[in-house]
């Protein structure tokens, strides 16, 4: 009977088993005090490291289609094997550092020794990189990967030459790094280090000013250069000479600078990418960073009235003199949309626990974020790891955070106006407990065609691009396009099914929704389920600012807890859900005529808000909101929906009810600081 054919994954598993046995034996041999075998053990350690790296390369190229017979749970087996290889590589890395010859702690290696090691490293790296490039050209024919390899080779060659001529090279730490294992060197941002040697896996041996040595990821380091400091001085000089021009440009490029920083800044995600923990195309989340930088891109800012150019009146808040109601204002774009699903989204790799999958969306013109950033959380089924869905069917009221029905208003005249969607995950790294936000790709839906006419309101299937909107197009899945685009129609259809996609349905606005949306600011994005509350708030705001003020030039503080605190509630979805629930219950008891009476609705808004939300907002027992923290979200939900939380005069004055320290901003509305300038 002929022997059973062994599959590629099984071959890798056997090779990994063999390497593990050799590593275990090498660790036992290194524990012996015999110094004569130290050099031989060190060389053997480097050989095993190279073997592990080769097996890892082979593993990454494997796919389920390569197997001669079906393999159950193939993806999980492949991830487990990848985890085993990473563990072996880390053990060998630590062992190599222990076996490396130790010089005087305060002195670097001699010039001749450094030159010899650098020459050997450069020759080995050139040979290995040339072999890798030849193999990649034969198998993949990918210009982008070749460019990246060339850049890294140029960088390594430059480092080697500098070290040869001048000894250890000085580098500056771009970000803080905390050593995770024995042999790592913890560094602080801005610290100057001397690089003594570098390994091909991206971990360099560095020495700090105290003489301590250890391994540091090369992505955390930047070569110290006098030219960089001179260039910074020149930039500072130019900004001092032309302050007026700088002020004008800063208003146009405010969020471009933030986004460019998000694109270029080195952080922990580069390390995760080097480890293979995140797929190609993943980047630090651009929109999450904007949300973290104050309130400029939050709904609490965009719900506020916008001042006119003279700043003596309001641009988007006017009263109808005949009815006393807010005068509706149509905007250039006013539509509703439904997030339907995301498919073929590659999941993060081993070592990351996903806390939230979500889509952030905003108005965008190709260079600037024009509106607030609205977030919708996706639901996820482990049986379909590459598919995200929205608006799950559930009993009771659907939380606005999960509601895929959204509205968008924008008055920008840009011909490139559209909607930017960023798919994101919030993760926690299992080994360090570090939290972070990743962009899993982005899509842009342009709302006007080349002639300036609005696009058709229909279901749109948008291709997800890797990287950020400010990078060149980056593939999300390297396996889908490495061999070039197929020419056959059938192959193109198959390829299209494998491409990451976001399905969005654009809808026209019905009459009732249009009337409500026209009461909102000219530019704002949000959940469709909150429109009626936002419209009522704008009516209360108009009464206070346009009717009740003594003169339009008066800018005194306005005593109103609703006006002062409701915008903060907009940024806390769970409190908005509590408000919506109480509003729906009260509205169901109104007569039909009262539901259309704005005076009745305003009174009900104030009474419900003060009885259901205001006290929760300033309760000392309520934990501070923390995005994607399940424990905090559960604690807040228990307090919000606890039967004992029914607020009355007795409970407010009860000694058992604790509140935050009183602040005048809780009950006063400051027009000067709140209005959009």
C-alpha positions as CSV (number, residue, x, y, z in Angstrom):
1,X,0.0,0.0,0.0
2,X,1.6,3.4,-1.0
3,X,2.4,5.7,1.9
4,X,-0.2,8.5,2.6
5,X,0.7,11.8,1.1
6,X,1.7,14.4,3.7
7,X,0.1,17.9,3.4
8,X,2.1,21.2,3.5
9,X,0.7,22.2,6.9
10,X,1.5,18.8,8.4
11,X,5.0,19.1,7.0
12,X,5.4,22.5,8.8
13,X,4.1,21.0,12.0
14,X,6.6,18.3,11.9
15,X,9.4,20.7,11.2
16,X,8.3,22.9,14.1
17,X,8.3,19.8,16.4
18,X,11.8,19.1,15.3
19,X,13.0,22.7,15.9
20,X,11.3,22.7,19.3
21,X,13.3,19.5,20.3
22,X,16.5,21.2,19.2
23,X,15.7,24.4,21.0
24,X,15.0,22.5,24.3
25,X,18.3,20.7,23.9
26,X,20.1,23.9,23.2
27,X,18.7,25.6,26.3
28,X,19.9,22.7,28.4
29,X,23.3,22.9,26.9
30,X,23.5,26.7,27.4
31,X,22.8,26.1,31.1
32,X,26.1,24.3,31.5
33,X,29.0,26.4,32.9
34,X,31.5,25.2,30.3
35,X,32.6,28.4,28.6
36,X,34.4,26.6,25.8
37,X,31.1,25.6,24.3
38,X,29.6,29.1,24.6
39,X,30.6,30.3,21.1
40,X,29.5,27.1,19.5
41,X,26.1,27.3,21.3
42,X,25.7,30.9,20.2
43,X,26.3,30.0,16.5
44,X,23.9,27.1,16.8
45,X,21.3,29.5,18.3
46,X,21.6,31.8,15.3
47,X,21.2,28.8,12.9
48,X,18.0,27.8,14.7
49,X,16.7,31.3,14.5
50,X,17.2,31.4,10.8
51,X,15.5,28.0,10.5
52,X,12.5,29.3,12.4
53,X,12.3,32.4,10.2
54,X,12.3,30.2,7.1
55,X,9.6,28.0,8.4
56,X,7.5,31.1,9.3
57,X,7.9,32.4,5.7
58,X,6.7,29.0,4.4
59,X,3.8,28.9,6.7
60,X,2.6,32.4,5.7
61,X,2.5,31.4,2.1
62,X,0.3,28.3,2.7
63,X,-3.4,28.3,2.0
64,X,-6.2,25.7,2.4
65,X,-6.1,25.0,-1.3
66,X,-2.6,23.6,-1.1
67,X,-3.7,20.7,1.0
68,X,-4.1,17.3,-0.9
69,X,-7.0,16.4,1.5
70,X,-9.5,18.5,3.5
71,X,-8.1,19.7,6.9
72,X,-10.6,20.4,9.7
73,X,-10.3,23.8,11.3
74,X,-7.5,24.8,8.9
75,X,-7.3,28.5,9.9
76,X,-7.1,27.7,13.6
77,X,-4.4,25.1,13.0
78,X,-2.4,27.6,11.0
79,X,-2.7,30.3,13.7
80,X,-1.6,27.8,16.4
81,X,1.4,26.9,14.4
82,X,2.3,30.5,13.9
83,X,2.0,31.1,17.6
84,X,4.4,28.1,18.3
85,X,7.0,29.6,15.9
86,X,6.7,33.0,17.5
87,X,7.3,31.5,20.9
88,X,10.4,29.6,19.7
89,X,11.8,32.7,18.0
90,X,11.4,34.7,21.2
91,X,13.1,31.9,23.2
92,X,16.0,31.9,20.8
93,X,16.2,35.7,20.8
94,X,16.5,35.7,24.6
95,X,19.1,32.9,24.5
96,X,21.2,34.7,21.9
97,X,21.3,37.8,24.0
98,X,22.5,35.7,27.1
99,X,25.2,34.0,25.0
100,X,26.5,37.1,23.3
101,X,30.0,38.0,24.4
102,X,29.8,40.8,27.0
103,X,32.2,43.7,26.8
104,X,32.8,46.4,29.3
105,X,29.4,47.9,30.2
106,X,30.4,51.5,29.6
107,X,32.4,50.9,26.4
108,X,31.1,49.8,23.0
109,X,32.7,47.2,20.8
110,X,36.1,47.9,19.2
111,X,36.3,49.4,15.8
112,X,37.7,46.3,14.2
113,X,35.1,44.0,15.8
114,X,32.3,46.4,14.8
115,X,33.6,46.6,11.3
116,X,33.9,42.8,11.0
117,X,30.4,42.2,12.4
118,X,28.9,44.9,10.3
119,X,30.5,43.6,7.1
120,X,29.3,40.1,7.8
121,X,25.8,41.3,8.7
122,X,25.6,43.4,5.5
123,X,26.8,40.7,3.3
124,X,24.5,38.1,4.8
125,X,21.5,40.5,4.7
126,X,22.3,41.5,1.1
127,X,22.4,37.8,0.0
128,X,19.3,36.9,2.0
129,X,17.3,40.0,0.8
130,X,18.3,39.4,-2.8
131,X,17.1,35.8,-2.5
132,X,13.9,36.9,-0.9
133,X,13.4,39.6,-3.6
134,X,14.0,37.1,-6.4
135,X,11.5,34.6,-4.8
136,X,8.9,37.3,-4.4
137,X,9.3,38.5,-8.0
138,X,8.8,34.9,-9.2
139,X,5.8,34.1,-7.0
140,X,4.1,37.5,-6.4
141,X,5.4,40.1,-8.9
142,X,4.4,42.8,-6.4
143,X,6.0,46.2,-6.9
144,X,4.9,47.5,-3.5
145,X,6.6,44.8,-1.6
146,X,9.8,45.2,-3.6
147,X,9.8,49.0,-2.8
148,X,9.5,48.2,0.9
149,X,12.3,45.7,0.7
150,X,14.5,48.1,-1.1
151,X,13.9,50.8,1.5
152,X,14.7,48.5,4.3
153,X,17.9,47.3,2.6
154,X,19.0,50.9,2.0
155,X,18.4,51.7,5.6
156,X,20.3,48.6,6.9
157,X,23.2,49.3,4.5
158,X,23.4,52.9,5.7
159,X,23.5,51.8,9.3
160,X,26.1,49.2,8.7
161,X,28.4,51.7,6.9
162,X,27.9,54.4,9.6
163,X,28.8,51.9,12.3
164,X,31.9,50.8,10.4
165,X,33.3,54.2,10.1
166,X,32.3,55.8,13.4
167,X,31.5,53.1,15.9
168,X,28.1,52.8,17.5
169,X,25.5,55.0,16.0
170,X,23.3,57.3,18.1
171,X,19.5,56.9,17.8
172,X,16.5,58.8,19.3
173,X,13.6,56.9,20.8
174,X,10.4,57.9,18.9
175,X,8.1,56.3,21.6
176,X,8.4,54.7,25.0
177,X,8.9,50.9,25.0
178,X,8.5,48.6,28.0
179,X,10.5,45.5,27.9
180,X,8.3,42.4,27.8
181,X,10.8,39.7,28.2
182,X,14.3,39.1,29.7
183,X,16.9,40.7,27.6
184,X,14.7,43.6,26.4
185,X,15.7,47.2,27.2
186,X,13.0,49.6,28.4
187,X,13.3,53.1,26.9
188,X,11.6,56.4,27.2
189,X,10.4,58.7,24.4
190,X,13.3,61.1,23.3
191,X,16.0,59.0,25.0
192,X,19.3,58.8,23.1
193,X,20.6,55.3,22.6
194,X,23.7,53.7,21.0
195,X,23.0,50.8,18.6
196,X,25.7,48.2,19.1
197,X,24.4,45.6,16.7
198,X,21.2,44.7,14.9
199,X,19.4,41.4,14.1
200,X,17.6,40.5,10.9
201,X,14.3,40.1,12.8
202,X,14.1,43.9,13.6
203,X,15.3,43.8,17.2
204,X,18.5,45.8,17.7
205,X,21.0,45.6,20.6
206,X,21.1,49.1,22.1
207,X,22.9,50.8,25.1
208,X,21.5,53.7,27.0
209,X,23.3,56.5,28.8
210,X,23.6,54.4,32.0
211,X,25.4,51.6,30.2
212,X,22.5,49.2,30.2
213,X,22.2,47.0,27.2
214,X,19.2,45.2,25.7
215,X,17.0,44.6,22.7
216,X,14.8,47.3,21.3
217,X,12.4,47.1,18.2
218,X,14.0,49.1,15.4
219,X,10.6,50.7,14.6
220,X,10.9,52.7,17.9
221,X,14.2,54.3,16.9
222,X,15.2,57.1,14.6
223,X,18.8,58.0,13.6
224,X,19.9,61.2,15.4
225,X,20.7,63.8,12.7
226,X,21.9,67.4,12.9
227,X,20.0,68.0,9.6
228,X,16.7,67.1,11.2
229,X,17.3,69.7,14.0
230,X,18.4,72.3,11.4
231,X,15.3,71.7,9.4
232,X,13.1,72.1,12.4
233,X,14.8,75.4,13.2
234,X,14.2,76.6,9.7
235,X,10.5,75.7,10.0
236,X,10.3,77.6,13.2
237,X,11.9,80.6,11.7
238,X,9.5,80.6,8.8
239,X,6.5,80.4,11.1
240,X,7.8,83.4,13.1
241,X,8.3,85.5,10.0
242,X,4.9,84.8,8.5
243,X,2.4,84.5,11.4
244,X,-0.6,85.8,9.5
245,X,-0.1,83.3,6.6
246,X,0.4,80.6,9.1
247,X,-2.9,81.4,10.9
248,X,-4.8,81.2,7.6
249,X,-3.3,77.9,6.6
250,X,-3.8,76.4,10.1
251,X,-7.6,76.7,9.8
252,X,-7.6,74.8,6.5
253,X,-5.1,72.1,7.5
254,X,-6.0,71.5,11.2
255,X,-7.1,67.9,10.9
256,X,-4.7,67.2,8.0
257,X,-1.8,67.6,10.4
258,X,-3.5,65.2,12.9
259,X,-4.1,62.7,10.2
260,X,-0.6,63.0,8.8
261,X,0.7,62.4,12.3
262,X,-1.5,59.3,12.5
263,X,0.0,58.0,9.3
264,X,3.7,58.7,10.0
265,X,3.9,58.2,13.8
266,X,5.6,55.0,14.9
267,X,3.7,53.2,17.6
268,X,2.9,49.8,18.9
269,X,0.9,48.8,15.8
270,X,4.2,48.7,13.8
271,X,5.5,46.1,16.2
272,X,2.3,44.1,15.9
273,X,2.6,44.3,12.1
274,X,6.2,43.1,12.2
275,X,5.1,40.2,14.4
276,X,2.3,39.2,12.0
277,X,-0.4,39.9,14.6
278,X,-2.3,42.2,12.2
279,X,-3.1,41.8,8.5
280,X,-1.7,44.0,5.8
281,X,-3.4,47.3,5.4
282,X,-4.3,47.7,9.1
283,X,-3.2,51.1,10.5
284,X,-3.7,53.1,13.7
285,X,-7.2,54.5,13.6
286,X,-7.3,58.0,12.1
287,X,-10.8,58.9,13.2
288,X,-10.3,57.5,16.7
289,X,-7.4,59.8,17.2
290,X,-9.5,62.8,16.1
291,X,-12.2,61.8,18.6
292,X,-9.6,61.7,21.4
293,X,-8.4,65.2,20.8
294,X,-11.1,67.1,22.7
295,X,-14.6,67.7,21.5
296,X,-14.0,69.3,18.0
297,X,-15.3,66.2,16.2
298,X,-18.0,65.1,18.6
299,X,-21.8,65.6,18.3
300,X,-21.7,67.8,21.4
301,X,-19.8,70.4,19.4
302,X,-21.8,70.3,16.2
303,X,-25.2,70.5,17.9
304,X,-24.3,74.0,19.0
305,X,-25.4,77.1,17.0
306,X,-22.9,78.5,14.6
307,X,-22.1,82.2,14.6
308,X,-22.2,84.3,11.4
309,X,-19.1,85.8,10.0
310,X,-19.6,89.0,12.0
311,X,-20.1,86.9,15.1
312,X,-23.1,89.2,16.0
313,X,-25.8,86.8,15.0
314,X,-26.3,83.1,14.2
315,X,-25.7,81.5,10.9
316,X,-27.9,78.4,11.3
317,X,-30.4,79.2,14.0
318,X,-33.3,81.4,13.1
319,X,-36.9,81.8,14.3
320,X,-40.0,81.9,12.1
321,X,-41.7,85.2,13.2
322,X,-45.2,83.9,12.3
323,X,-45.1,80.6,14.2
324,X,-42.4,81.2,16.8
325,X,-40.7,78.0,15.8
326,X,-37.2,77.3,14.6
327,X,-37.0,78.2,10.9
328,X,-36.1,75.1,8.9
329,X,-33.0,75.3,6.8
330,X,-32.3,72.9,3.9
331,X,-28.7,71.8,3.5
332,X,-26.8,70.9,0.4
333,X,-26.8,67.2,1.5
334,X,-29.5,65.9,3.7
335,X,-30.0,62.1,3.5
336,X,-30.5,58.9,5.6
337,X,-28.4,55.8,5.2
338,X,-28.3,52.3,6.6
339,X,-25.2,50.4,7.3
340,X,-26.0,46.9,6.1
341,X,-23.0,44.6,6.4
342,X,-19.2,44.3,6.0
343,X,-17.8,41.1,4.4
344,X,-14.3,39.6,3.9
345,X,-12.8,41.7,6.6
346,X,-9.6,40.0,7.7
347,X,-9.5,39.4,11.5
348,X,-6.5,40.3,13.7
349,X,-4.1,37.5,14.4
350,X,-2.9,35.7,17.5
351,X,-2.2,37.7,20.6
352,X,-5.0,40.3,20.3
353,X,-8.3,40.2,22.0
354,X,-10.9,42.3,20.1
355,X,-13.1,44.4,22.4
356,X,-15.2,46.2,19.7
357,X,-15.8,46.0,15.9
358,X,-17.3,49.3,14.6
359,X,-17.7,51.7,11.7
360,X,-17.0,55.4,12.1
361,X,-18.4,57.7,9.5
362,X,-18.3,61.5,8.8
363,X,-18.6,64.0,6.0
364,X,-15.3,64.3,4.1
365,X,-14.0,66.1,1.1
366,X,-10.7,64.2,0.5
367,X,-8.6,66.4,2.7
368,X,-10.7,67.4,5.7
369,X,-13.2,65.9,8.1
370,X,-16.2,68.3,7.9
371,X,-18.6,67.0,10.5
372,X,-18.7,65.2,13.8
373,X,-17.6,61.5,13.7
374,X,-20.4,59.0,14.4
375,X,-19.8,55.5,15.5
376,X,-21.9,52.4,14.9
377,X,-20.9,49.1,16.6
378,X,-21.0,45.9,14.6
379,X,-22.3,42.6,15.7
380,X,-20.1,39.6,15.2
381,X,-20.6,35.9,14.9
382,X,-17.4,33.7,15.6
383,X,-18.7,31.2,13.0
384,X,-18.3,33.9,10.3
385,X,-15.2,35.8,11.4
386,X,-14.9,37.9,8.3
387,X,-18.5,39.2,8.3
388,X,-19.8,42.2,10.3
389,X,-23.5,43.0,10.6
390,X,-25.5,45.9,12.0
391,X,-28.9,46.6,13.7
392,X,-29.4,43.2,15.3
393,X,-33.0,42.1,15.9
394,X,-33.7,42.2,19.6
395,X,-36.6,42.7,22.0
396,X,-37.1,46.2,23.3
397,X,-35.5,49.3,22.0
398,X,-32.4,49.0,19.9
399,X,-29.5,50.9,21.4
400,X,-28.4,53.8,19.2
401,X,-24.8,52.5,19.3
402,X,-25.9,49.4,17.4
403,X,-28.4,51.2,15.1
404,X,-27.2,51.2,11.5
405,X,-29.9,53.8,10.5
406,X,-28.1,57.1,10.3
407,X,-28.6,60.6,9.0
408,X,-26.1,63.1,7.5
409,X,-26.4,66.8,6.8
410,X,-23.6,68.9,5.3
411,X,-23.5,72.3,3.7
412,X,-20.0,72.1,2.1
413,X,-19.8,73.3,-1.5
414,X,-16.8,71.0,-2.2
415,X,-17.2,69.0,-5.5
416,X,-15.5,66.1,-3.8
417,X,-18.0,66.0,-0.8
418,X,-18.8,62.5,0.3
419,X,-19.0,60.1,3.3
420,X,-15.9,58.6,4.8
421,X,-16.3,55.2,6.4
422,X,-13.6,53.7,8.6
423,X,-13.8,50.2,9.8
424,X,-12.1,49.8,13.1
425,X,-11.4,47.4,16.0
426,X,-10.5,48.2,19.6
427,X,-8.2,45.6,20.9
428,X,-6.2,44.6,24.0
429,X,-2.8,42.9,23.7
430,X,-2.8,39.7,25.7
431,X,0.9,39.8,26.6
432,X,1.0,43.4,27.8
433,X,-2.6,44.5,28.5
434,X,-2.1,47.4,26.1
435,X,-5.2,48.8,24.5
436,X,-5.4,50.4,21.1
437,X,-7.5,51.2,18.1
438,X,-6.9,49.9,14.6
439,X,-8.3,50.8,11.3
440,X,-9.3,47.7,9.3
441,X,-9.6,49.8,6.1
442,X,-11.7,52.6,4.8
443,X,-14.2,53.4,2.0
444,X,-15.3,56.7,0.5
445,X,-18.6,57.4,-1.1
446,X,-18.6,60.5,-3.3
447,X,-22.1,62.1,-3.2
448,X,-21.9,64.1,-6.5
449,X,-20.8,62.9,-9.9
450,X,-18.4,64.8,-12.3
451,X,-21.2,67.0,-13.5
452,X,-22.2,68.1,-10.0
453,X,-25.4,66.1,-9.9
454,X,-26.2,64.1,-6.7
455,X,-25.7,60.3,-7.1
456,X,-28.6,58.0,-7.1
457,X,-30.0,57.0,-3.7
458,X,-29.6,53.2,-3.8
459,X,-27.7,50.4,-2.2
460,X,-23.9,50.9,-2.6
461,X,-21.3,48.2,-2.4
462,X,-18.1,49.9,-1.5
463,X,-14.6,48.4,-1.8
464,X,-12.6,48.6,1.4
465,X,-9.1,50.0,1.0
466,X,-6.1,49.4,3.3
467,X,-4.0,52.0,4.9
468,X,-5.6,55.5,5.4
469,X,-7.4,57.8,3.0
470,X,-4.1,59.8,2.7
471,X,-1.9,56.8,1.6
472,X,-1.7,55.3,-1.8
473,X,-4.1,52.4,-2.2
474,X,-3.1,49.5,0.0
475,X,-4.4,45.9,-0.4
476,X,-6.3,44.5,2.5
477,X,-5.5,40.9,1.6
478,X,-2.2,40.2,0.0
479,X,-3.4,36.8,-1.3
480,X,-6.0,38.3,-3.5
481,X,-4.0,40.4,-6.0
482,X,-0.4,39.3,-5.8
483,X,-0.6,37.4,-9.0
484,X,-2.0,40.3,-10.9
485,X,-5.6,40.9,-12.0
486,X,-7.2,38.0,-13.9
487,X,-8.4,38.5,-17.4
488,X,-11.3,36.1,-17.4
489,X,-14.8,37.3,-16.5
490,X,-15.3,34.3,-14.2
491,X,-12.0,34.9,-12.4
492,X,-12.9,38.6,-12.0
493,X,-16.2,37.6,-10.4
494,X,-14.5,35.2,-8.0
495,X,-11.9,37.9,-7.1
496,X,-14.7,40.5,-6.5
497,X,-16.3,38.1,-4.0
498,X,-13.1,37.9,-2.1
499,X,-12.5,41.6,-1.9
500,X,-13.4,43.3,1.4
501,X,-16.7,45.2,0.9
502,X,-19.0,47.5,2.9
503,X,-22.7,47.5,1.9
504,X,-24.5,50.8,2.5
505,X,-28.1,51.7,1.5
506,X,-28.8,55.4,0.8
507,X,-32.4,56.4,1.2
508,X,-34.5,59.5,0.4
509,X,-35.9,61.4,3.4
510,X,-39.6,61.2,4.0
511,X,-41.6,64.3,4.7
512,X,-41.7,64.1,8.5
513,X,-38.0,63.3,8.8
514,X,-37.1,66.1,6.4
515,X,-39.0,68.6,8.6
516,X,-37.1,67.4,11.6
517,X,-33.7,67.3,9.9
518,X,-34.1,70.8,8.6
519,X,-34.3,72.0,12.3
520,X,-30.8,70.7,12.9
521,X,-27.5,72.4,12.2
522,X,-26.4,72.6,8.6
523,X,-23.6,70.0,9.3
524,X,-24.1,67.1,11.6
525,X,-24.1,63.2,11.5
526,X,-26.0,61.0,14.0
527,X,-28.4,58.2,14.7
528,X,-31.8,58.5,13.0
529,X,-33.5,57.4,16.2
530,X,-32.4,60.6,18.0
531,X,-33.6,63.1,15.4
532,X,-36.8,64.1,17.2
533,X,-34.9,64.8,20.5
534,X,-32.3,66.9,18.7
535,X,-34.9,68.9,17.0
536,X,-36.7,69.6,20.2
537,X,-33.5,70.6,21.9
538,X,-32.8,73.1,19.1
539,X,-36.2,74.7,19.7
540,X,-35.4,75.1,23.4
541,X,-32.0,76.5,22.5
542,X,-33.6,79.0,20.0
543,X,-36.1,80.2,22.7
544,X,-33.3,80.9,25.1
545,X,-30.9,82.6,22.6
546,X,-33.4,84.5,20.3
547,X,-36.4,85.2,22.4
548,X,-35.5,85.3,26.1
549,X,-32.3,87.4,25.9
550,X,-32.7,91.1,26.6
551,X,-30.7,92.1,23.5
552,X,-28.8,90.2,20.9
553,X,-25.6,91.8,22.2
554,X,-26.1,90.3,25.7
555,X,-23.7,87.4,26.3
556,X,-24.4,86.7,30.0
557,X,-24.6,83.2,31.4
558,X,-28.0,81.6,30.8
559,X,-29.4,79.6,33.7
560,X,-30.5,76.3,32.1
561,X,-29.4,72.8,33.2
562,X,-30.9,71.4,29.9
563,X,-28.9,73.7,27.6
564,X,-25.8,73.3,29.7
565,X,-25.7,69.5,30.0
566,X,-27.6,67.9,27.1
567,X,-24.7,68.2,24.6
568,X,-22.6,66.1,27.0
569,X,-25.3,63.4,27.0
570,X,-25.0,63.2,23.2
571,X,-21.5,61.8,23.6
572,X,-22.7,59.1,26.0
573,X,-24.9,56.6,24.0
574,X,-26.2,54.7,27.0
575,X,-27.6,57.9,28.6
576,X,-29.2,58.8,25.3
577,X,-30.9,55.4,25.2
578,X,-32.2,56.0,28.7
579,X,-33.6,59.4,27.6
580,X,-35.2,57.9,24.5
581,X,-36.8,55.1,26.5
582,X,-38.4,57.6,29.0
583,X,-39.5,59.9,26.1
584,X,-41.2,57.0,24.3
585,X,-43.1,55.9,27.4
586,X,-44.3,59.5,28.0
587,X,-45.1,60.2,24.4
588,X,-47.3,57.2,24.2
589,X,-49.6,58.8,26.7
590,X,-50.1,62.0,24.8
591,X,-53.0,62.9,22.7
592,X,-52.5,63.2,18.9
593,X,-52.8,66.9,19.0
594,X,-50.3,67.3,21.8
595,X,-47.7,65.3,19.9
596,X,-47.8,68.1,17.3
597,X,-47.8,70.9,19.8
598,X,-44.2,72.2,20.2
599,X,-44.9,73.9,23.5
600,X,-46.1,70.6,25.0
601,X,-43.1,68.8,23.6
602,X,-40.7,71.3,25.0
603,X,-42.2,71.1,28.5
604,X,-42.1,67.3,28.3
605,X,-38.5,67.4,27.1
606,X,-37.3,69.4,30.1
607,X,-39.3,67.4,32.7
608,X,-38.2,64.0,31.4
609,X,-34.6,65.1,31.0
610,X,-34.3,66.4,34.5
611,X,-36.0,63.4,36.0
612,X,-34.2,60.6,34.0
613,X,-30.8,61.8,32.8
614,X,-29.5,64.9,34.5
615,X,-29.1,63.3,37.9
616,X,-27.4,60.2,36.3
617,X,-25.0,62.5,34.5
618,X,-23.6,64.0,37.7
619,X,-24.1,61.0,40.0
620,X,-21.0,60.1,42.0
621,X,-21.8,56.4,41.6
622,X,-21.8,56.5,37.8
623,X,-18.4,55.3,36.4
624,X,-16.8,57.6,33.8
625,X,-17.5,56.4,30.3
626,X,-14.8,54.2,28.8
627,X,-15.0,53.1,25.2
628,X,-15.3,49.3,24.7
629,X,-14.8,48.5,28.4
630,X,-17.3,45.8,29.1
631,X,-17.0,46.1,32.9
632,X,-17.6,49.8,32.9
633,X,-20.5,49.5,30.4
634,X,-22.1,46.8,32.6
635,X,-21.7,49.0,35.8
636,X,-23.3,52.0,34.1
637,X,-26.2,49.9,32.7
638,X,-27.0,48.5,36.2
639,X,-27.2,52.1,37.6
640,X,-29.1,53.5,34.7
641,X,-31.8,50.8,34.6
642,X,-31.9,49.9,38.3
643,X,-35.5,50.1,39.7
644,X,-34.2,52.1,42.6
645,X,-32.9,54.8,40.3
646,X,-36.4,56.4,39.8
647,X,-35.7,60.0,40.5
648,X,-38.0,62.0,42.8
649,X,-37.5,64.9,45.1
650,X,-37.1,62.5,48.0
651,X,-34.4,60.5,46.3
652,X,-32.5,63.6,45.2
653,X,-32.4,65.0,48.8
654,X,-31.8,61.5,50.4
655,X,-28.5,61.0,52.1
656,X,-28.1,57.8,50.2
657,X,-27.9,59.6,46.9
658,X,-24.4,61.0,46.3
659,X,-23.6,63.6,43.6
660,X,-20.4,65.1,42.2
661,X,-19.2,68.3,43.6
662,X,-21.4,71.2,42.4
663,X,-20.0,73.2,39.5
664,X,-21.6,76.3,38.0
665,X,-21.2,74.9,34.5
666,X,-23.7,72.2,35.3
667,X,-26.6,74.7,35.4
668,X,-25.4,77.6,33.2
669,X,-25.0,77.8,29.4
670,X,-22.1,79.9,28.2
671,X,-22.9,81.2,24.8
672,X,-19.4,82.5,24.1
673,X,-17.6,79.3,24.8
674,X,-20.2,76.9,23.4
675,X,-21.1,78.5,20.1
676,X,-19.2,77.4,16.9
677,X,-17.0,80.2,15.7
